[in-house]
Amino acid sequence: NSENALRRLGFFEKVEIEERRVSEDYIDLLVNVQEQRTGELMFGFGYGSYDKLMINASIRERNLFGTGHSGQLYADWSAYRQIVNLTLVNPRILDSAYSESVSLFVSNYYNWQYRERTTGVTINVGRLITETFRVSLGYTLSKTIIDFPDERFGYYYSSTNYSYYKPLYEQYFASKGYEVSPLEGPIKSAITPSLSFDNTDDYYFPKNGIIASAYGEVAGVGFLGFDEKYVKLYGKFAGYKHLKNLIGVDVIARYKMQIGGIYDLGHVPITSRFYMGGINSVRGYYVSSLTPYEGELRVGGNYINTHSVELSFGLLEKAQMRLAVFFDYGMIGIQRMDETQRSSWGLALEWVSPMGPIVIVFPRAINP
């Protein structure tokens, strides 16, 4: 409804709509809102056995100069990953149902057996069909280079012997007959039509509702040109139900799922394929650690499907603190989706702190 639509903007802490009948045919709607901070300056750090020291920072404003536009500058830095992203969004072009966004990005990621370096730009135009349903069309132009460094920015040394994998990947890429090898930096030119639906009742931690989205990425076909050529289909779903009215206890049931497939039209880079593991798929495993192999080489999957079931229990209502128990299951493969299967369970502490939402996850792999 209209109250939930206003809450999803993230502009207001409190929203109340009061109806006042002025005649048999007309009703006045009085909208009372209490604004909240729309600007965010965030810093974070951590330490992990894989990423080592992790530092991230972002400057975000969801309501630039009171226009309703948003902008974000984000940087993420660790021993294995460096990302800088600048995004500008206009949610309503000329106060219409259309939106636009532009994103510039640079990334440097040390995979388990190679490093991938990407630069690019994405332009997206969307339209709000209803208050909860949006369609959009994006265009991405990017370049990704795979290489095999011996050391990282002077003081971090690789625990992986990248030089060992270099000739193996050179042979693997040569066997594919690519016009431009991933070692030379193929260019991706792709359009991405997408659909999204969101009728949830909270911006950070929904209690009721559904979030669902799907997209198709078409790269290098026809007028798009350039080097990478494939079609990628992907969808995800999240459902939330507050069970308090049913069982008298503050419990939120959650179910999340994602599914995807990629289809080769001449050049599918291993960096565009699917990888599993980490906070957004199967928790309890290192990020992107679960993948099909060809010989000794990590080559990514053509198909992926993951599921997550959660129960979130209220701890301190005034502090907006909750404790969730979860079970994750996923599968990934090249010829079949179920070639590699993994699962995990764990606990997550959730807190909407004065500095923003904080989630601390304690996962445990079931079949490592």
Disulfide bonds with the S-S distance in Angstrom:
none
